[in-house]
Amino acid sequence: MLKRNFPVILLLLVFVALLDVIYTIPRNAFPTPEISIAPEPEENLQSFTGRVVMPGLDDMYVLENTSGRDIEQVEKFLQGRAAGLHYLATEHFKNLRKSKKSSKHGFKGGDHGSKSDDLLVGVRLSLDSLGQFELKEFVFSNTEDEDFKNRLAEHIKYYWRYTKCASGKLEFWVPIRWLAEYSKN
């Protein structure tokens, strides 16, 4: 019987020896390196706004809010629209530079833009229950560029959409400022 079962017994002994070797090896034979994770300092990330300085909550003047919309959410929405408005004033500032170059006083290379060259437009916006913005009127503006005003009105009409509400509308005044000198801030 031993002769006949010898391969099975040998296989069992090899298996037991293998288990003994596995359990006698220390569990942490290879120490894991400790990695100290220091929290990275938070950077004040601002979204790209280009030339546009969008108004804050204190700059907006609400005329009517029959829809019961949250004004802070509308303000955040307007902050997000700044990058789209950045490119609207490109032609205006090109024309401004050309007119400065052709003036008899000349155009000094270091004076690309000043505070007086900034474009400031105050608009009266209406937001209906479907979430569509409509530019009702230009309340104030320091430019006579009608082409720019038309592009701004079309941009607001076609590209600005807000969430729908049950009924009512929101009407407010908001100032938008384009800087004459581009900055990354």
Secondary structure, 3 states (H helix, E strand, C coil): CHHHHHHHHHHHHHHHHHHHHHHHCCCCCCCCCCCCCCCCCCCCCCCCCCCEECCCCCCCEEEEECCCCCHHHHHHHHHHCHHHHHHHHHHHHHHHHHHHHHCCCCCCCCCCCCHHHCEEEEEEEEECCCCEEEEEEEEEECCCCHHHHHHHHHHHHHHCECCCCCCCCEEEEEEEEECCCCCCC
